[in-house]
Amino acid sequence: SPNCCTGRDNDCFDYSKRKTACFCDSYCQKTRDCCEDYQRVCQISAIDCEVGSWGPWSSCSSPCGVGTKERSRQVSVPPRNGGTPCPDLKQRRGCFGNNVVCNTAKEVAKILPDSFKRNFKDPWRRPHMLMKEERDSYCVYMRVKLASAACKLKLWSAQLVRERLVCAECQSDAMSKSDRCAGDGLENTRTFWTAASAPGCHGAWVRELSSEHCKCPPFSVLFV
């Protein structure tokens, strides 16, 4: 059977009548060292690449703002014997994510050290005073991606360093009507925070995990 190859392949050779090496790869047409019967044998048996139709576009890589979409297609017939090589199998294009969570992405979390915990017993509270309904706290674990230099000036905010995983607790008093704290973050999306008692201390983080009915360990932060 004829040994014909695509592209440049130095192992794809034979010997001519003069006992010198000649080539049967498609590159030999450029280097002009094809075997004498290359045109007759290889061009006849050449099989061009064939590809299927494009698959659907993926969703936007960013739920909020600029991202990319991708789609791909499969090779249905691979090229052989010097046939036309395959075209691109992947396409990429820009997109703009505008998910329902994007308003959350714009929220800036205001945080304090957990030494400000509000769930202490108030000795001045009168029995007849209306007690606000207590809702269970929840925790979010945030990976710090950015922290301004001013954060180093306070002991508690100095722990907010890049790539540190921080537990942030949302207590009942800080919750909105929707039972969540403003700025409690989004997975795989960078959101912003500011330290309420450390002037000029602010940064960005990404939510990695959230846990209902949870209290953060000591030396964590609280949403305000």
C-alpha positions as CSV (number, residue, x, y, z in Angstrom):
1,S,0.0,0.0,0.0
2,P,1.3,3.5,-0.7
3,N,2.9,5.2,2.2
4,C,1.8,8.8,1.9
5,C,1.9,11.3,4.8
6,T,0.6,14.8,5.6
7,G,2.8,17.7,6.6
8,R,6.6,17.3,7.1
9,D,7.5,13.7,8.1
10,N,11.2,12.6,7.6
11,D,10.2,9.0,8.3
12,C,7.8,9.0,5.3
13,F,10.3,8.1,2.6
14,D,11.2,5.4,0.0
15,Y,14.1,4.8,-2.3
16,S,14.2,6.0,-5.9
17,K,15.4,3.9,-8.8
18,R,18.8,5.5,-8.2
19,K,18.8,4.1,-4.7
20,T,18.6,7.6,-3.1
21,A,16.0,8.6,-0.5
22,C,12.9,10.3,-1.8
23,F,9.9,11.5,0.3
24,C,6.2,10.8,0.2
25,D,5.1,13.5,2.7
26,S,3.1,16.5,1.4
27,Y,6.0,18.8,2.3
28,C,8.2,17.2,-0.4
29,Q,6.3,19.3,-3.0
30,K,8.0,22.4,-1.4
31,T,11.4,20.8,-1.0
32,R,11.2,19.1,-4.4
33,D,12.4,15.7,-3.2
34,C,9.2,13.7,-3.8
35,C,9.4,10.2,-5.1
36,E,8.8,9.9,-8.8
37,D,5.3,8.3,-8.4
38,Y,4.3,10.7,-5.6
39,Q,1.8,12.6,-7.8
40,R,0.2,9.5,-9.2
41,V,0.1,7.4,-6.0
42,C,-0.4,10.0,-3.2
43,Q,-2.6,12.5,-4.8
44,I,-5.0,9.8,-5.9
45,S,-5.2,8.3,-2.4
46,A,-5.2,11.6,-0.6
47,I,-8.1,12.0,1.8
48,D,-9.0,15.5,2.9
49,C,-10.0,16.3,6.5
50,E,-13.7,16.6,7.1
51,V,-15.3,18.2,10.2
52,G,-18.8,18.1,11.6
53,S,-20.9,21.2,12.2
54,W,-20.3,23.6,15.0
55,G,-21.6,22.8,18.5
56,P,-23.6,25.3,20.5
57,W,-21.8,28.3,22.1
58,S,-20.9,27.9,25.8
59,S,-22.3,30.3,28.3
60,C,-20.3,33.5,29.0
61,S,-17.2,32.8,31.1
62,S,-18.1,35.9,33.3
63,P,-21.6,36.2,34.8
64,C,-21.0,39.9,35.1
65,G,-19.1,42.1,32.6
66,V,-16.7,41.1,29.8
67,G,-16.0,37.4,29.2
68,T,-15.6,34.9,26.4
69,K,-17.8,32.2,24.8
70,E,-16.5,29.1,23.0
71,R,-17.8,26.5,20.6
72,S,-16.1,23.5,19.0
73,R,-16.6,20.9,16.3
74,Q,-15.2,17.3,15.9
75,V,-13.2,15.7,13.1
76,S,-15.3,13.3,11.2
77,V,-12.7,12.2,8.7
78,P,-9.0,12.8,9.6
79,P,-6.7,13.7,6.7
80,R,-4.6,11.0,5.2
81,N,-2.0,10.6,2.5
82,G,-1.3,14.3,2.0
83,G,-4.9,15.4,2.1
84,T,-6.0,18.9,3.2
85,P,-5.3,19.4,6.9
86,C,-8.2,20.1,9.3
87,P,-9.5,23.7,9.8
88,D,-9.8,25.2,13.3
89,L,-11.8,23.0,15.7
90,K,-12.5,25.8,18.3
91,Q,-13.9,29.3,18.0
92,R,-14.0,32.0,20.7
93,R,-15.8,35.3,20.8
94,G,-16.3,38.0,23.3
95,C,-19.5,38.3,25.4
96,F,-20.9,40.5,28.2
97,G,-22.4,38.7,31.2
98,N,-25.5,40.4,32.7
99,N,-26.8,37.7,35.1
100,V,-29.4,38.3,37.7
101,V,-26.6,38.2,40.3
102,C,-24.8,41.2,38.8
103,N,-26.4,43.7,41.2
104,T,-25.0,41.6,44.0
105,A,-21.6,41.9,42.3
106,K,-21.8,45.7,42.6
107,E,-22.4,45.6,46.4
108,V,-19.5,46.5,48.6
109,A,-19.2,44.6,51.8
110,K,-18.6,46.7,55.0
111,I,-16.7,44.6,57.6
112,L,-15.6,44.9,61.2
113,P,-13.5,42.6,63.4
114,D,-15.5,40.0,65.3
115,S,-14.6,41.8,68.6
116,F,-17.5,44.0,67.7
117,K,-20.0,41.0,68.1
118,R,-23.4,42.4,68.8
119,N,-25.0,39.3,70.3
120,F,-24.1,40.2,73.9
121,K,-26.9,40.5,76.6
122,D,-27.9,44.2,77.0
123,P,-28.2,44.8,80.8
124,W,-30.3,47.9,80.1
125,R,-32.9,46.2,77.9
126,R,-36.3,46.4,79.6
127,P,-38.5,43.2,79.6
128,H,-41.4,45.1,78.0
129,M,-39.2,46.5,75.1
130,L,-39.9,44.8,71.8
131,M,-37.2,42.3,71.0
132,K,-36.2,42.1,67.3
133,E,-36.6,38.7,65.8
134,E,-33.3,37.0,65.9
135,R,-32.3,35.2,62.6
136,D,-29.6,32.6,62.5
137,S,-26.2,33.8,61.5
138,Y,-24.5,32.4,58.3
139,C,-20.9,32.3,57.3
140,V,-19.2,33.0,54.0
141,Y,-15.5,32.0,53.3
142,M,-13.8,34.6,51.2
143,R,-10.5,34.4,49.4
144,V,-8.8,37.8,49.6
145,K,-7.5,38.9,46.2
146,L,-6.5,42.5,46.9
147,A,-5.9,44.6,50.1
148,S,-4.8,48.2,50.2
149,A,-1.7,49.3,52.1
150,A,-3.7,51.0,54.8
151,C,-5.0,47.6,56.0
152,K,-1.6,47.0,57.6
153,L,-2.1,49.8,60.1
154,K,-4.7,48.0,62.3
155,L,-4.0,44.7,63.9
156,W,-7.3,43.1,62.8
157,S,-7.2,44.3,59.2
158,A,-3.6,43.4,58.8
159,Q,-4.8,39.7,58.5
160,L,-6.6,40.7,55.2
161,V,-3.7,39.7,52.9
162,R,-3.8,38.4,49.4
163,E,-4.8,34.7,49.1
164,R,-5.8,34.4,52.8
165,L,-9.1,32.6,53.3
166,V,-11.3,34.7,55.7
167,C,-14.5,33.7,57.4
168,A,-17.1,36.5,57.3
169,E,-20.2,36.2,59.5
170,C,-23.6,37.7,58.7
171,Q,-25.5,38.2,62.0
172,S,-29.2,39.0,62.3
173,D,-28.7,42.8,63.0
174,A,-26.8,43.2,59.7
175,M,-29.3,41.3,57.5
176,S,-31.6,43.0,55.0
177,K,-35.2,42.0,54.6
178,S,-34.0,39.2,52.3
179,D,-32.1,37.6,55.2
180,R,-28.7,38.3,53.8
181,C,-25.9,40.8,54.3
182,A,-25.0,43.3,51.6
183,G,-21.8,42.3,49.8
184,D,-21.7,38.7,50.9
185,G,-20.0,37.9,47.6
186,L,-20.4,35.6,44.6
187,E,-18.6,32.4,43.7
188,N,-16.0,32.8,40.9
189,T,-16.6,36.5,40.8
190,R,-14.5,39.2,42.3
191,T,-16.4,41.6,44.6
192,F,-15.3,44.4,46.9
193,W,-15.1,45.1,50.6
194,T,-14.2,48.0,52.9
195,A,-13.1,47.9,56.5
196,A,-15.5,50.1,58.5
197,S,-13.1,50.9,61.4
198,A,-9.8,51.1,59.4
199,P,-9.7,54.3,57.2
200,G,-8.4,53.6,53.7
201,C,-8.5,49.8,54.1
202,H,-10.4,48.2,51.2
203,G,-9.9,45.5,48.7
204,A,-11.5,42.6,46.7
205,W,-12.3,39.0,47.4
206,V,-14.0,35.9,45.9
207,R,-16.5,33.7,47.7
208,E,-15.4,30.1,48.0
209,L,-18.0,28.6,50.4
210,S,-21.0,29.6,52.3
211,S,-22.6,27.8,55.4
212,E,-26.0,28.3,56.9
213,H,-26.6,28.4,60.7
214,C,-23.0,29.1,61.3
215,K,-20.7,31.2,63.4
216,C,-17.2,32.0,62.4
217,P,-14.2,31.1,64.6
218,P,-12.4,33.8,66.6
219,F,-10.4,36.4,64.8
220,S,-12.8,36.5,61.9
221,V,-14.8,39.4,60.5
222,L,-18.5,40.6,60.6
223,F,-20.6,42.2,58.0
224,V,-22.0,45.5,59.1
